């Protein structure tokens, strides 16, 4: 009986040791899982930061695009004004030519009258 009891005690110790080992392995696995979870949380935070940065960059790019559009629109308006001014200047030049031609015509008529008067 004593031998049986000793054998049982040895078996019990062995089982206890195995259980301890399993518990230790489980702890390591849990620790490893925790580290992985922490890594995943950090990656998610980094990804979120990148997304926020991306949004900021997109907003800046949109702002620049809007400014460029305004500049282009302003340049188009200035070009249209310049074309209008050129057209106005051309019209004035034509009017000036007409007036000059009319003045020449009158001068020619006066010359003829003067010449005619001289002959008389």
C-alpha positions as CSV (number, residue, x, y, z in Angstrom):
1,X,0.0,0.0,0.0
2,X,2.8,2.4,0.8
3,X,4.3,1.6,-2.6
4,X,1.0,2.3,-4.2
5,X,0.7,5.6,-2.3
6,X,4.2,6.6,-3.4
7,X,3.5,5.7,-7.0
8,X,0.3,7.8,-6.8
9,X,2.3,10.7,-5.3
10,X,4.9,10.5,-8.1
11,X,2.1,10.3,-10.7
12,X,0.4,13.3,-9.0
13,X,3.6,15.3,-9.1
14,X,4.1,14.4,-12.8
15,X,0.6,15.5,-13.6
16,X,1.1,18.7,-11.6
17,X,4.3,19.4,-13.5
18,X,2.6,18.8,-16.9
19,X,-0.2,21.1,-15.9
20,X,2.3,23.8,-14.9
21,X,4.0,23.4,-18.2
22,X,0.7,23.7,-20.1
23,X,-0.2,26.7,-18.0
24,X,3.2,28.3,-18.8
25,X,2.7,27.6,-22.6
26,X,-0.8,29.1,-22.4
27,X,0.6,32.2,-20.7
28,X,3.2,32.5,-23.5
29,X,0.5,32.1,-26.2
30,X,-1.6,34.7,-24.4
31,X,1.3,37.1,-24.2
32,X,2.1,36.6,-27.9
33,X,-1.6,37.2,-28.8
34,X,-1.5,40.4,-26.7
35,X,1.6,41.6,-28.5
36,X,-0.1,40.8,-31.9
37,X,-3.2,42.7,-30.8
38,X,-1.1,45.7,-29.7
39,X,0.6,45.6,-33.1
40,X,-2.7,45.5,-34.9
41,X,-4.0,48.5,-32.8
42,X,-0.8,50.4,-33.6
43,X,-1.2,49.6,-37.4
44,X,-4.8,50.7,-37.3
45,X,-3.8,54.0,-35.6
46,X,-1.1,54.5,-38.2
47,X,-3.5,53.8,-41.0
48,X,-6.0,56.3,-39.5
49,X,-3.2,58.9,-39.3
50,X,-2.3,58.3,-42.9
51,X,-6.0,58.6,-43.9
52,X,-6.2,61.9,-42.0
53,X,-3.0,63.2,-43.7
54,X,-4.4,62.0,-47.0
55,X,-7.6,64.0,-46.4
56,X,-5.6,67.1,-45.5
57,X,-3.5,66.8,-48.7
58,X,-6.6,66.3,-50.7
59,X,-8.2,69.4,-49.2
60,X,-5.1,71.4,-50.0
61,X,-5.0,70.1,-53.5
62,X,-8.7,71.0,-53.9
63,X,-8.0,74.5,-52.6
64,X,-5.2,74.9,-55.1
65,X,-7.4,73.6,-58.0
66,X,-10.1,76.1,-57.0
67,X,-7.5,78.9,-56.9
68,X,-6.2,77.8,-60.3
69,X,-9.7,77.8,-61.7
70,X,-10.3,81.3,-60.4
71,X,-7.0,82.5,-62.0
72,X,-7.9,80.9,-65.3
73,X,-11.4,82.5,-65.2
74,X,-9.8,85.9,-64.4
75,X,-7.3,85.4,-67.2
76,X,-10.1,84.5,-69.6
77,X,-12.0,87.6,-68.6
78,X,-8.9,89.8,-69.1
79,X,-8.4,88.2,-72.5
80,X,-12.0,88.9,-73.5
81,X,-11.6,92.6,-72.3
82,X,-8.4,92.9,-74.4
83,X,-10.2,91.5,-77.4
84,X,-13.0,94.0,-76.8
85,X,-10.5,96.9,-76.5
86,X,-8.8,95.9,-79.7
87,X,-12.1,95.8,-81.5
88,X,-13.0,99.2,-80.1
89,X,-9.6,100.6,-81.2
90,X,-10.1,99.2,-84.6
91,X,-13.5,100.8,-84.9
92,X,-12.0,104.1,-83.8
93,X,-9.3,103.8,-86.4
94,X,-11.9,103.1,-89.1
95,X,-14.0,106.1,-87.9
96,X,-10.8,108.2,-87.9
97,X,-10.0,107.0,-91.5
98,X,-13.6,108.0,-92.5
99,X,-13.3,111.4,-90.9
100,X,-9.9,111.9,-92.5
101,X,-11.3,110.9,-95.9
102,X,-14.2,113.3,-95.4
103,X,-11.8,116.1,-94.4
104,X,-9.7,115.4,-97.5
105,X,-12.8,115.4,-99.6
106,X,-13.8,118.9,-98.2
107,X,-10.3,120.2,-98.7
108,X,-10.4,119.0,-102.3
109,X,-13.7,120.7,-102.8
110,X,-12.4,124.0,-101.3
111,X,-9.3,123.7,-103.5
112,X,-11.6,123.3,-106.6
113,X,-13.7,126.3,-105.5
114,X,-10.5,128.4,-104.8
115,X,-9.1,127.4,-108.2
116,X,-12.4,128.2,-109.9
117,X,-12.5,131.6,-108.2
118,X,-9.0,132.3,-109.2
119,X,-9.8,131.5,-112.8
120,X,-12.8,133.9,-112.7
